[in-house]
Amino acid sequence: MKHKIALLADVHGNATALKAVIDDSIVEGVTDYWFLGDLIMPGPGTNDLFEMLEGAGASVYVRGNWEDSFLDVLKKEVDLHHPTDLYVSKLAHYQCENLKPVYIERIRNLPLHLTKQVNHLSISISHHLPTKSHGGDLWPTNDQKNFDELVKEGVDVAVYAHTHHQLLRYSSEDQLIINPGSIGQPFYKWDSFGKDRRAQYAILEIDDTGVADVRFRKVSYDARQELENARQSNLPFMELYEEMLETGKTYTHDRERLQSLIPKYGYDKDVSAFFERLGTRGE
Ligand SMILES: [Mn+2]
């Protein structure tokens, strides 16, 4: 039997880009959808993102580092004196004001790693390493031994995301490794590519013989519409999201920039009040 699987990842709250990708995948005749993590934050998308994946009939959803960060905030395992933690906490506050409880519960129950059998091929699915959603181990130019960690269980193919770079390479033993890139937040270090803001994903086609095709797709979408959605949703750290959409640069670890915005909008006070409510609800 022939399977055409759309590998989707790193939406980061950008529902406009996700919609464009799903529309493109329908034209491409995709038969299944696997989501490789980092659906929410820092963009404005909330329930709509989950509903789109459900509507498409996604059969896989693994936990990314941003889902882990969201859960850390709910457990109050953050340091609010640190601008990065305050940033993520305010974004998680925004999500909690919008997300249906069923989707928060979904996030709590996401697996870190899955193995799926498609025809005679065994495929490993994770956001980053099978044992760890975060870190820089699988940056495209890193050592081969890091990539061999993806195929330790003797799988035929490993798919991962997290680096926001489309990639196809092999393990030392010739197993196939695929990264579909990022839907909502692509970025490039190389200047000539920097203006290419299109949403990225991949289509993995498997037939009775084996891997028949791997196609890396890039899909245009209306970034102005996405910004308008962010404005209308009163997205926290709106300025940063606007810059991010234009350049791909992220501000998660930009202490100075975050520190300049936190008092300006009173995000620190919002988060303190949010944490008090979390405490009384015993979540
Ligand atoms: Mn990630």
Boltz pocket constraint, residues with backbone or C-beta under 6 A from the ligand:
constraints:
  - pocket:
      binder: B
      contacts: [[A, 10], [A, 37], [A, 38], [A, 64], [A, 65], [A, 66], [A, 127], [A, 133], [A, 161], [A, 162], [A, 163]]
      max_distance: 6.0
